[in-house]
Amino acid sequence: MSGPERAAGRPRVRQLDADTVAVEWQGPDGQDGVLVEARCPHRGGLLRHAHVNAAATRLVCPLHHSSFDLTDNGTQTSGPACRALRVRPLPQ
């Protein structure tokens, strides 16, 4: 992150390709981030439009508000039942 996003500590979600979204946020020890699949496993909501709660490290789908823990292997924490979100480390 750079510029105003980093200064304000706002999370950033950006589409990398058709299948992958990068989620970046400012953690207590510096920048953190993960790669996630581009669509929600519930109904295919576009996660490039997702809300990120950086304090709780949760990603919330804009379609039906399914919530996923980004630090616990994408475990679903709320919303309509579905499988976990595929999460992998952000390359350095």
N, C-alpha and C positions, 0 to 999 in steps of 0.2 A: 504494500500500500504506500501511497505517497500523497503529498499535498494535503488538501483539506480533509480527505477521508481519514488519513492516519492521525492528523492533528485532533480531529474530533473523536477519534476512537470508534468510528462507525464501521460496522462489518461491511464487507464487499462480497457480492455474488456476481460471478461473471461466467458466461458461456465460453467454454474452450473449443468444443466441437459438438457435433450432433448428439453425442452420447454422454458428455461430461461437463460438469459445472464445477468451478473452483469456488470455495467458500473461505474467505479470509477475515480474520478479526484480530484485534489487539488484546492479547492475553496478559496476565500479570507479569509474565516473564518475557514479554516481547510479542512479536507477530506469531500467530498460530493460523493453521488452515488445513483443509482437507479437500480432496476431490470426491464428488458424489455423482451418482447417475443423474442424467438430465431431467428425468421424469419421475414423478412420485409413483411408488409401487401400488398405491390405492387405485387411482383412476387416470394416471398419466399427466397430472398437473405439471406445468412447466416450472421447474425449480429455479430457473434463472430469475423468476419473479418472487421467489420465496422471501419470507421475513426471517432474519437471523437474530436470535436472542443471544448475544455474545456472553452475557453474564452467566447464563445457564447452558451455554453451548448447544442450543437447540435450533433446528431448522424447521420452519413451519410452512407447509405447502399452501399456496394461495387459493387452491381450488376448494378443498374441503377441510382445511386446517389440521391435517395430520401433522403431528410433531415428532421429530426424530432427534435423538441424542447423538451429537457429532463426535463425542469422546467415548461412547460406549457401543462401538460397532454399528451405529445407525439404528439402534433399538428404538422402536416406536414407543412414544411416551403418552400420546393421546391421539384422538381422532378415530375415524372409521378403521376397522380391523384390516390389517394388511401385513405383509412381511416387512422385515427391517430394510432400511435404506442401505444400498451398497456404498460404503465409505472406504477410502484408502488415503494414505498419507500424501500430502502435497510435496512434490519433489523440491529439494533445496536448490 
